[in-house]
Amino acid sequence: MAKTKRSKKAPVLTDRVTRSRAQVNVSELIHNALASTIINGDPRSYEEVMLSPLKNQWQAAIMEESNSIIRNETFSPVNLQELPNNFGARPIGSKWVFKTKRNPDGSTRYKARLVIKGYEQMDYGERYSPVGKLTTFRLLISIAVRNNWNIDHLDVVTAFLNPDVDDDSLLMQLPEGWPEGLMDDCPEGEDSGVRVVRLRQALYGLNQVPHLWYWHINAFLLSLDFFQSEADPNLHIQNKCGILLLLYVDNMLLTYPPQAAKEAEEIKTALATTNKITNLRTARQFLGIEIYRHKDGTIGLGQRRFIDSVLKRFHMEKAYNATTPLDDKVKLDLVDETDRETDPREYQAIVGSLMYIALATSPDISFAVAALSRYNSKPFTGDLTAAKRVL
């Protein structure tokens, strides 16, 4: 069957080749891949919670999140009718986001998170905040192996609720399902049953919240005699004791020599004074990457759970094994009459998932992922088949 090379001479392909290299945001693909690890069946709304056989577990998660918000004094009541006539800010909506999480020991926990509908915001400031690099993560693991250092994992609970918000115009409607008995002194708004609050601290979904949280925790770490690496601003180094701390949003990986164990505990205690910290102690998982420490001192990294979730998402968990990532007989830059354009969203989701796996633990598929990513903007059925072969 005749095949056509993807080049400027083939009009049907010119747009695809040009756009695929210019418009695809690699970091966005990886972010979407991480987001896709949510287990199928998690409620997508409060209405689904009320119909779920796990209703009690989800409602307990809502109560835990709500109590945490109240303890942190995240918002305060506001009476819309007492606001001045020239007050132009409109209350922003909010909702619950539900997610089933797996602990390193395999147990299950249910998480409910109150999220403000940031897409309704009309005015906000800086949004950018850096995140730790996977290369830095692997470097810390390598240092720990060579020197037999300890590796601890800290998780900041409700991290984005910690920074202060210096903006009195940020109003929010409490979501459906807000527990009775909490914020009862909050007057109802114009719509019957809708209660409005004024934000005092950051909340998930707020456009500027990643920026606020990063500078909040960064300033605190600097106050503990850490300094930032020039290569990665999320790598904090304390020369005095030889302690290395990698920050990835609300996760921290702490690497240090055994003789600095006392100082490391003091750092954890200091962090817990201003942030609610879960001390997971010896790191067994970080960013969905499993960490296996063997008796001979070596460390193995894996992503079994993440890979299983990706295979399940794309209905490939029962597929036959392939011996190589790519078929050497398939030329991705050629198409034939049977090739048709396919849904770019599914293709990009597969490539983004594979890209995260390649960068984290599986460099053996890097060439295949790089080749497939050239066609993210305009994939054909042959490209989708090749991507599924890598799965």
N, C-alpha and C positions, 0 to 999 in steps of 0.2 A: 504494500500500500504506500502510495507516495506521501512523503513528509515534507513539510515546509519549515525552513530554518527561521527562528525568531530573529528578525533583523529589520532594519529600516526599509528593506525592499518588500517586506510583507506588511501591507498597511494594517491588517487586522491585528498585528502583533506590536506595531510600533508604539502605540499608546501604552500597552502593557509594560514593555521593557522600560520605557522612560519613567513611568509613574512608579513602578515597583521599587526603583532605586532611590527615588526622591521623596516619597511621601510616607513611607512606613516608619513609625517611631518604635525603635527596638525596645526602649525602656517601657513603653506602653504595652507591648506584646507580653513582656515578662510580668508586668504588674497584673495584666488580665489573666495570665496563666496561674499566678499565685492565688488570685481571687477565685479561680475555678475549683479550688480544692474543697469548697463548701460541699458537704455531703448531701447527696440527693435526698429529698424528703424534708429538709428543713423548712419550717413555715415561712412564707413570704409576707405575711401580714398578721395582725392581731386576730383577724377573723379566722384565719387558718389555725391559729393556736387554740382557739375555743373549740375547734372541731377535731383537734389532734388527740390521738390516744395518749400522748405524752403531755397533755394539758397541764397537769399538776407540776411537772418538772419545769415546763416553760414559764409558768406563772411564778414559781419559786425563783427562777432566774430573773424575771422582771422585778420582783421585790428586792432581790439582792442588788441589782443595778440601781434601782430607785433609792434605796437606803444609802448606797455609796454616793450618789449625787447629792442627797440631802446633807450627809456628813461633810462633804466638800464645799457646801454652800455655793453650789454651781450657779444657782439663780435665786432671785427673790421675787415675791409677789408684786404685781403692778396693777393698778386700776386704770384702765384706758380712759375712763371718763374724767379722771383727775389730771390727765396730761394736757399741756397747753394746746390751744387750737392750731398753732403753727407747727406742731410736732408731726413731721412728715413720715417717720418710719412706720412701716406696716409689720405686724407680727409675722414671723417666718414659721412655717409648719414644721412638724417633727414626726418621727415614726420610730417603731421598734425594728431592729434587725436581729434575726435569730440565727444562731450557728451552733452546730454540734462540733465539739472539739475532742480530739483524742490526746490523752496524756501519754508521756513516754512509756508508762507501764501498760498501755493498752486500754485503760479504763476510759469511760466516757463522761464528759461534763457538758452541761447545757449553758449557753451564753446568750443573754439578751443585752442588746446595746441600744441606748437611746441616741438617735442620730437626728441632727437638725437638717432640714432640706436646704442645703447650701445653694442649690441651683435657683432658689428663690431670692438669694441675696443680690442686692443692687449695688452695694458699695462695700468694698473691702480693700485691705492693703496688701502687703507682701504675702505670697503664698509659698515660695520656694523653701525647701529644706533638704540638705544632702542626706543620703543614707549610706551605710557601710557597704564596702565593696566585697564581693565574694573572694577576690584575690587576697584581700586583707584577712578574711576569715581563714582561708587555707594557710596563710603565712603564720597566723597565731597557732593553728593546729600543728604546723611543722615545728615551730619553736618549742611548743610544749612537748612534742615527741623527742626532739633532740636533747632537751634538758631535763626531761622527766618532771615537768611543771604540772601544777594543778590547773584544771579548767572548770570554772563554775558558771552557772547560768542564772541570771536574774531576770525577772519579768516585772515590769511596772504595771500594776493594776490600774485600769482607767487612766492611762497616762495623759490622754488629751484633755482630761478634766482639771489638770493641775495648773496650767498657766492662767494668769489673770487676764481679763478682757477690759481694756480701758475705753469703753464705748457705751455710753448710756442709751444709745438708740437701738441696741440689739434686743429686740423683743421676740419671744417665741411662744407658740401655742403648745400646750402640753398634749401628748398624743392620746389616742384612744387606748384604754387599758391602764392608764396611770392609776396606781393602787389607791384605793379609798383610804382616807385617814392621813395621807401625806399631802402637804400644801393645801389643807382645807381653808386656810386663810387667804387663798388666792381668789380674788373676785372673778366672776365670769365675764367674758367679753361680750361683744355685740351679738355673737351667735350663741344661742342657748346651749349651755353645757361646755363651751369652749373656754378654758382658762389660759390666761396669758401671763408670762413671767419675763423678767428682765435678766439677761445673762450677765453674770459677774465673773465667771470663769469659762474657759474654752470648752467646747463640746464637739464630739465627733460629727463630721459633716460640714462644720464651719470652714469656709474657704481658707482662712488664714491660720487654722489651728495647727497644721504641721510646722509652720514657721514659728509660731508662738511656743510650741512644746520644745522644739530643737534648741532655741535660744535660752529657754528656761533651764533645761537639763544641762546644756553646755556650760552655762554660767556657774551652775552648782558644782560641776566636776572641776572646773578651773579653780574654784574656791578650795578644793581638796588637794591642791598642789599638782594636779594633772596639767599637761600641756598637749596641744593637738599636733598630730603628725602632719607634715607638709604634704605627704603623699595621699593621705586620707584624713579629712577633718573629723571623721567619726572614730578614728583611732586615738584614744587618750592614753598618755604615757606618764607614769610616775617614776622618775629616775631613782628617787631615794630608795625605794624598795624593789624596783624592777617589776612593777605591776603594769600590765597592759589591759586596757578595757576597750572593747569594740562595741559601739552603739549602733543599733539598727532599729530606729523608731522607738519602740517601747521594750526592746529586748537588749540585754547586755551580756556579753561574754567576757569573763574575767579570767586572765591567765597570769600566773604568778609562781615564783619558786616556793617550795615547801617552807623555807625559813621565813617567808613573808606572810604566812597564814594569819598571824595575829593582826597585821596591818590590813590585810584583805577583809577580815571580819569587821574591823573598825570602819572601813569604807562602806561596807554593806549597812552597818548600823547608822552611819551618817546619812546615807541615801534614804533609809527608812524613816528618818525624822521629818522629811518634807514630802515624801512620796510613799504610797502604799506599795511595798515591794513583796513579791513572792520569791523567796530564795529556793530555787530548784536544786541547789548544791551542785554536785558533780554533773557536768553537762552531758546529757544523753540525746538531746535534740536541739537544733537551732535553725530557725527559718525552714522548717520542714526537712532538714538534713539530719539523719540519724548519725550519732557519734558512738562508735564502738571502741572501747579501750580494752586491748587484749592483755593477757598475763605477761607476755614478753615485752610490754611497754609500747608496742606499736598501736596505732589508732587507725580504724577503718571508718570511712564515710559512706553513707548510702541514702537512698531516697525511695525505699521500697513502698512506703505508704503513699507517698505522693505519686509515684509511677502507677501504682495500682489504681489510684483515683483517676488519673488521666486515662488509663486504658478503659476503665469503666465508663467514664464520661463519653468517650467516643466509640463505645460498643466494640472494643477490641480485646477485651479480657479473655476471650476464648479463641482468639486467632492463632494460627499456626506460627511457629517460630521461623524467623528468617536468619540466614547465616551471616548476612552483611547488611549494613544500613541501606545501601543503594544497590540497585541492580545495574551491573556494568553494561548491560545491553540497552538500557534506557537512556536516551539523550534528552535531558530536560529542555534544551533549547530548540527542540524540534516538536512539531505538532502534526497530526494527520487529520483526515476527514472525520474520524470518529471522536476526536477531542471536542469537548464543549466547555464553555465557561461554567465555573461552579461557584458556590457561595463563598465569597472571600472571608466572611466572618468565621466560618468553620475552619477554613484553611489556616487563617491567621492564628486562631486559638490553638490549633495543633502545633504549628511552628513555634508559637510563643512558649507553649509548655515544653516542647523539646529543647528550646533554647535555654530555658532555665535549668533543665536537667544536664545539658551539655556543659554549661558554665559552672555548675555546682559540683557534679560528681562523675560525669560521663564524657570526658573529652574525646572518646572514640567515635562519638556521633557528630562531632563539631563540623567536619567537612560536609556531611550530608545536610545538616541544619543550615549551614551557610549557603549551600547550593539551593535549597528549597526557599530560603528567605528572599531570594532575588525575585520571586514571582508572587509576593504577598498581595500586590495591588490588583492583579488580574490572573488568578489561578485557573488552570484548566483541569479537566477530570484526570488527566495523566499525572499532573502535579499532586493532586489529592491522593491518588493511588500510591505515588512514591512516598508521600508523607506518612501514610498509614503503614507502609512497609517498615519505616523507621520505628513506628510504635510496636 
